């Protein structure tokens, strides 16, 4: 059996965490299955894909044309020797996009998915959209395209109520469309041996999407907001550090924050998603604009505050019973300090920990039920 893990990647550590979660689960439950991944556009991920033992899907979309089908000219025996797989050979597709089917990311992903799923259904390929955020779909082309996707999928898991409404507004409530939480809550992190937990106690995770996916007012206030948070944490002796969750743009943000402080602050860069989750789990608290940084915190019982650029952040904090954890970047300094006090003061911190730990158990049970459905479909 050939199972494709679609749209996961390595640069974005949330996407990598989803990929590693899926690989671990499938290797445990379906050890004979061969796992396949297409190369992400504009990024050579072969070393990482090879290290995970993933087969290589011949898949390249350019100028709205799928060139991967030209792989048919390569003899089958040669493809097998080098671990290359054609799209038509795939038995199951697990889409782990995280958040790409939405007006906020443009219509391209929805249109491409509609074209792909049409071919997959002709081939008899089973298609599952793993828990992720969807919508809104206000653009006509994106709306028409994703309506076809939602109607054709074998299983689709919006991970929050807002995403569920965006999908069911297109096709109505269907038995194959079910809410399920982010599934990376089931995978354990790994604390790096060289991580200094004594001097890096409170984790700040910046996100460049707060600059390029928000309005002018939010983007202009974002760096000053992070500086306000870091300064107050330093004043309180909380020993904050900046954790880079993705790439050079997030690093640039971290550097701008560091320049705005009177005291030095550590900037921690880690390339492995499970070790990033381990660092978050070893922290005393988190302020994050990265969704999976927040999932990694809350699912491990670490109190967290968030700023976000889509509905998925607010919905996540509702799921964990801590809606007060959401912050606006233009909040006044007094309000920001008050929210930080909630998660560093002993009494309120313990109350919040108990709440999110209880919620985490519920979320993990729901993620396990989602996997039961996915595995049942694959085995059928």
Secondary structure, 3 states (H helix, E strand, C coil): CEEEEECCCCCCHHHHHHHHHHHHHHHHHCCCCEEEEECCCCCCCHHHHHHCCCEEECCCEECCEEHHHHHHHCCHHHHHHCCEECHHHCCEEEECCCCCCCHHHCCHHHHHHHHHHHHHHHHCCEEEEEEECCCCCCCHHHHHHHHHHHHHCCEEEECCHHHHHHHHHHHCCCCCECCCCCHHHHCCCCCCCCCCCCCCCEEEECCCHHHHCCCHHHHHHHHHHHHHHHHHHHHCCCCEEEEECCHHHHHHHHHHHHHCCCCCCEEEECCCHHHHHHHHHCCCEEEECCHHHHHHHHCCCCCEEECCCCHHHHHHHHHCCCHHHECCCCCCHHHHHHHHHHHHCHHHHHHHHHHHHHHHHHHHHHHHHHHHHHHHHHHC
